[in-house]
């Protein structure tokens, strides 16, 4: 009985928030475009966000997201601004204030400070058109008035979901406007699951003297000794010009040895697999792993700038798995 009751409540809350997001989607207008342009064109100043209560928590999250996608920003506590922190807001800054009512007492000093300095651009994200924040903002994003989930229409739920969504929309829009892609994103996320997903082949590959190169004219009996010493189970075969033209695995050597019984008269080029699979150094490691699995191989050559026959590294499946990439 109670399970069904709570399940019903959960669905009602989620439906209420979905409806608020639908209204938000329909309300997006040219003011949103102006906000993005203002943020992107902020070169001399800083991007600052602030809010009170739940709106303040949302503002802090938006600031963090902006910073992670190429728009450095920081959060200022609205209450602390009445006790000296207004000094953090200076000329040429873009100040984004978030408030459902737009009338929170803690915001008044910040609004007055911004209005006194004509070089501070104040962006208000608010639901009340007749509010102090709306009237005094240079740029305005008017969020639709919605019914909060739960009894009494008093718990910030639907309204904060809209604030969060509009913040994400701002962050992704500025990210795309700045052509901030995976390569740049990786710089700010070196650790954790995101960092692992964004690692490239170059981050994990073996290079320099660790690459198991061998000349194509070397005899197989010597190749066997080298592959045993290198402990990678694979050799990258080069011609006399230093170009990669093949690959040989310990499995191939074992099979040839079992079949022929004598490796003395065989050269590497007689046994190697020609035209080995090679990937660009910028390829994501997770894609390299997928390629290995589909081809049922354990190593890939690595090249740069489409010069496939010039191997600059080798990546083994163990290099990928050891970094928790799956």
HELIX and SHEET records of a PDB file:
HELIX    1   1 UNK A    2  UNK A   27  1                                  26    
HELIX    2   2 UNK A   30  UNK A   40  1                                  11    
HELIX    3   3 UNK A   54  UNK A   68  1                                  15    
HELIX    4   4 UNK A   79  UNK A   83  5                                   5    
HELIX    5   5 UNK A   85  UNK A   88  5                                   4    
HELIX    6   6 UNK A  105  UNK A  116  1                                  12    
HELIX    7   7 UNK A  132  UNK A  136  1                                   5    
HELIX    8   8 UNK A  151  UNK A  153  5                                   3    
HELIX    9   9 UNK A  158  UNK A  177  1                                  20    
HELIX   10  10 UNK A  182  UNK A  187  1                                   6    
HELIX   11  11 UNK A  192  UNK A  197  1                                   6    
HELIX   12  12 UNK A  201  UNK A  204  1                                   4    
HELIX   13  13 UNK A  208  UNK A  210  5                                   3    
HELIX   14  14 UNK A  220  UNK A  230  1                                  11    
HELIX   15  15 UNK A  250  UNK A  260  1                                  11    
HELIX   16  16 UNK A  268  UNK A  271  1                                   4    
HELIX   17  17 UNK A  285  UNK A  295  1                                  11    
HELIX   18  18 UNK A  317  UNK A  321  1                                   5    
SHEET    1   A 5 UNK A  73  UNK A  75  0                                        
SHEET    2   A 5 UNK A  47  UNK A  51  1                                        
SHEET    3   A 5 UNK A  94  UNK A  99  1                                        
SHEET    4   A 5 UNK A 121  UNK A 126  1                                        
SHEET    5   A 5 UNK A 139  UNK A 142  1                                        
SHEET    1   B 4 UNK A 213  UNK A 215  0                                        
SHEET    2   B 4 UNK A 234  UNK A 238  1                                        
SHEET    3   B 4 UNK A 244  UNK A 249 -1                                        
SHEET    4   B 4 UNK A 273  UNK A 274 -1                                        
SHEET    1   C 3 UNK A 278  UNK A 280  0                                        
SHEET    2   C 3 UNK A 299  UNK A 303  1                                        
SHEET    3   C 3 UNK A 313  UNK A 316 -1                                        
END                                                                             
